[in-house]
Amino acid sequence: MKIVLFSHPDFMNSKSMPLFARMLSSSFGAVDVVSPKPVFYRLSFGGGVKKWLSYVDQYIVFPVSVKLYIRRLPKDTLFVFCDQALGPWVPLVKNRPHVIHCHDLMALRSALGAVAENPTGLTGKIYQRFIRWGFSQGKNFISVSEQTRTELHRYAHINADESVVVYNGLNYPYCPMTEDARTKCLVDAGLPVEARGMLLHVGGGQWYKNRVGIVEMYAAYAERVKDPLPLWMIGPKDQAAVLQAIKKVPPGGKVYLLSGLDSSALHAAYAHARLLLFPSLSEGFGWPIVEAMACGTPVVTTGEAPMTEVGGDAAFYHYRRTLKNAREWAIEGAVLISNILNLPDDDREAVVRRGIENVARFDSQRTLQAYKAVYRRILERSGFSS
């Protein structure tokens, strides 16, 4: 099976997608990874000009070079797009065997006015329309969740030959750790570890991660208990709205904004946490839910898909925060946190056990085998054997 993998350009500093591309390229045989090179982007301009130059490289220069490259490839080559955001390149191979991996449709939903918390400007709407124009010409799709597949069909109006769900597989061996092992790892990383543990949030700075809401929920929790656990927020450290929210945390509470942790330190943080707070407003999948459960840590997340899809019967669910219910949401979330932290040992162990059992659904080898089966079907349907 000859595979050509379309990936995001390195110069755009994407983090999760290059990891996904490396996972695919290392798991299959003959894989060529293609992505735009910085030609105009290298010119010494800054700010918004740099962004527009990156678009020239991605959508003018790159397609020309790809057309020349594709002509030399055998007809039974399978073209794999590692993200639907690469949609503008799909028309280049729409008449060849291809498949598009879909992770989330949040940017498109926002551009269509379906997300009140994230209004999109005119240029953003045009850009998302351009992306949708491209990937809607595709015929084969793999979504990371039923929710993502539902949104794909609802908002992109695709006419697919194949549209399936394959859950993500864990790409790091997360598991419970002994207290001594995780403490040593955290101390060696220079982190403010306490023996009693902490509350934890892991996520980027995107609007849907609800980081301000998490701080507000923590503040409400710190108001109601005598000696609150600290909150570790692993992600960006310089978000003004988050820093402003932290100022309102009662004196007994502590919020640590942490970034730059390597995989072993993140593993130890998951294992040392008493509870993961992951009440996202939206997700495509929700990696931290699975990662925390794999480490034996209970999870509070939002009671909507795909978080319910990923958490199953092993997570604790809280309703979605809105601008209107923010204060009530934070107070009731604080009650939920306290109740979970005060569970009897036997009940907590049952929660941990359900979480570890749930994680078995997200096995990386099972995911890769499912990808391979879809890839083979596409080639066979196109008249080629794999």
N, C-alpha and C positions, 0 to 999 in steps of 0.2 A: 504494500500500500504506500504509494508516494503521496506525501502530504506537504502542502505549502501553507504555512501559518501566517496570517496577517496579524500583526501586533502593533500596539501603540509605539510611537517614536520615543526613543530614550530621552531626547531633549525636552520632553513635556513633563518629566519628573513624576509620572504616574507610579504608584507603588504596588497596588494589588494586581493590576493587569499584567505587568511584566512577570510577577511571580506565577500567575496562572499560565502565561505563555511558556515560561521555562518548564513548568510541570508537564504541559502537553508535549513540548519538544523533547523532553528527556524520557517520556514514557512510550513513545512510538518510534518506529524504525527510521526510515529516511524522511526527515523533516527539514524543510528549508523555512527559516523565519525571515519574513520580509517586513520592512517598515521604512518610513521616510527618513532620509538623512538630512542633517541641518546644512542647507545650502544658503538660502537667504537668511535663515535664522542666525547664522554666524555673524552677520553684519552688526556693527557696533551701535545698535539702537537700544533703547530701553523702553520699559513700560508697555503701553498699549501697542506701540509700533512693533515691538518684538512679537507679540501675539499674532498680529496680522501677517507678519513675515512667516511665522510658523504655518499659517494656513496656506500660504503660497507653496511652501515645501510639501505640505500634506496633500493638497487638492489640485495642484497644477503640475509641479515637478514630478512628484511620485507617480501619479497615474501614467505619465508618459513612459517612464522607465519600466513600470510593471507591464504595460502592454507589450513592450519589446521582449521582456523576460518570459511572459506567458507563451508567446509564440513558439519558444524552444522546448516547452514541456510536453510530455506525452499526454494523450487525450484522457487517460485514466487517472490523471492527477486529481486529488481531492483538495479543494481550497477551503481552509478553515479560518473563520474570523473569530478571534478570541473575545470579541465584545461587539454588541450591536451598535455601539457608538462609532465604530469604523464603517458604518453604513454607506458613506459616499463612495467607498471602493467596491461595494458589492456589484454594481453594474458592470464592472470590468470582467467579471467571471459568471454573470448570471446565467449564461448558457452552458456553463461547465459544471461538473459535480461540485457542490459547495454546501457548507453548513455554517450557521451563525450561532454562536453562544450568546445567550441573553442573560444579563445579570440583574438589571433593574431598569425600570422605565420612569424613574422619578424626575429626571430632567425633562423628559418629554411631557409628562403629566403636568409639571409646573408650567411649561411653555404653553400648554393648552388651557391654562387657568383652572386646573383641577385641584390645586394645592394652595389653600388660602395663606399658609405660613411662608410660602416661597414664591412671591410674584416674580415674573420674568420680564426683563426689558425687551425692547424691540429687536435688538441684534441677537439676543439669546433666543427669541422666538424664531427668527429667520434661520439661525444655525440649527436648531432642533428640527425645523421643517426640512432642512437640507439632509440631515441625518436620517430622518424617517423616510424621505423620498428614496434614499439609497437602500436601506435595509428592507423596506417593504417590497423591493423587487426580488428579494431572496425567496427560496422555496423550501428550505430546510432549517429548522430552528431547534436548539436545545436550551431550555430555560432552567434556572436553578431552583425554581419553586413553582407550585401551582399558581400562586399569586402573580408571579412575573409572567407566566404564560397567559393568564387571564388578561392582564394589562396589555400584553403584546397584541392580542387579537382585538381587544377593545379599542385601543388608541392608535394602532398602526394599520388595522384593517388588512392584514396580510392574507394572501391566498396561498397557503402552504401545502406542499406535498407531505411534509412531515413536521410535526410540532410536538415535542415530547418534553417531559420533565426528568432531569437527572440531578439529584441532590449533590451538592458539593461534598467532597471527601476531605477529611482532616489531612492537612499537609505537614503536620508536625506531630510528633508522638506525645501529645498531652496525656497526662495521667496523674493520679494523686502522688504526693511526695511526703516523706516523713518530715516532721517538724524541724529536725536538725538540718536536713538537706535544704529545705526551702529557706530557712533562716540564714544559713551560711551563704546561699546564693544571693539573697537580697542584701545582706550586709556587705558582701564583696562588691556588689553593684553600687554601694553608697546610698541605699534607699532607707527611708526613715521607718524601719520595721519595728513593730511592737509585737510582743509575744501573744497578745490576745487577738491579733488579726485586725482586719479593717473591712470597710465597705469598698467596693471596687467598681469603676467604670472603665471600659476600654472602647475607644472609638475616635474617629477623626473629627474634624471641625465642621462637617457638613450640617446644614440646618436641621436635617431630620434626626440627628443624633440626640437632640433635645438636652444639650449640656446645661443650659440655663435652668431648665426644668429640674434636672437632677440635683443641682445645687439648691434649688428652692425646696425640693423634697428633703434633702439632707438637713437643711436649716430647720425645717419643721420637726424632723426626727431629733435634732440636737436640742430643740426647745423642750421636748417631752421626756427626756431621760437625763439622769444625773451625770453619767460619765459616758458620753457618746463615743462610739468607735470613730476613728478618723476615716476620711474619704480620700481614696486615691483615684485621680482621674488621669488615666494614661492616654495621652493625645496631645494636641497643641496647647501651648502654655500662654499664648498672648492674645486670646480672644477678649476684646474689651467687655462684651456683655457678660461673659462668664466671670471676669475679674470684678465687675460691678456687683454681680449677684453674691460673690464670696464675701464681700464687705458686710452683707446682711446676715451672715451666719453667726449665731450666738457665740459668746466667748469660749464656751466649753468645747465647741466643735473645731475640727481642724480639716482643712481641705488642702491636699497636695496635688499640684499640677505637675505631672511627670511626662517626660518624652525621651526618645532615644534609647529605650530599653531593647536589649537584644533578646533573642528567642528564649534563652534559658532564664533570664530575669523575668520575662513576661510569664513564662510557665510557672515560676516560683510565686509570682504575684497572684496568679489565678488560684494556685493551690493554697496559699496562705489566707486568702480572703474568706471572710465569713459569709459574704453574700455579694453577688454581682448585680449591679443596678443597670438595666439595659432597657429603659422605657422609651424606645425610639418612636418617633412619629410615623416613620415608614422605614422599610428596608426592602432590599431585593432578596436577601437570605437571612443574614444575622449571624455571622461567624462567631462572635464572642459567646453567644448562647451555648453553642456546642463545645467550644473550647473550655469554658468554665465548668460545664457538666463533666467533661472528660477528666478534669482535675479534682472532682469531688466537691464542687462548690455549687450551692443552690443559686437559682437565678430568678430575679423579678424582671419581667418584661411586659410589653403591651399586649393586651388581649385581642389582637387583630392579626390577620394574615399579613406576611408570612411568619411572624413571630410565633403564633400558635401552631403553625405547621411544623416549624423547626423544634419548638420546645415540647410539643406533644403534651402528655399528661405529667411531665416531669418538672415543668416550670410553674412559678407563681405568676398570676396575671393581674394587671392593673389597667383600668380603662385609659383611653388615650387623652393626653393633655390638649386643651385648646386655650385660646386666649381668654375665653369666658369662664372656664372652670379651673383656671390655673391654681388659685389659692386652695380651693376645696380638694383638687387633685393632689397637691403637695401634702396637705394634712392627712388625707386618707392613705396616701402612699407611706407616710411616716408611721402610721399605725400598722400597716402591713409589714414594714421593715421590722418594727419592734416585735410583732407576733412571730415572725420567722426566726429572729435571733433568739427568742425565748422558747423555742420548741424543745420539748424533752429530748434527751439524747436518742432514744429509740425512734422517735418520729423524724428527727433530723437524719439519722442513718438511713431510714426508709426513703427520704427525699433524695439523698445522695445516691442510693442504689438505683432508684428509678432514672436518675440523670445519666448514670453510667450505662444503663441498659438502653436508654434512648440514643446515646452516642453511637451505638453499634449500627444505626441506620446510615451513618455518614462515613462509611469505610472508604478509604481512598482507592483501594484495589477494585472494589465494587463499582465505584464511580468510573474508573478508567475502563473497566470491562463494558460498562453501559455505553460510554462514548464510542468504543471500538465497534460495538454492535450497530450503533446508529450509522457510523461512518461506512461500515460494510453494506448496510441496506441501501444507502444513497448510491454507492458505486454500482451495486447490483441493479438497482432500478434504472441507472443510466446505461446499463448494458455492459458493465465491466465486472470482472471477478476481482475479489480482493485477496 
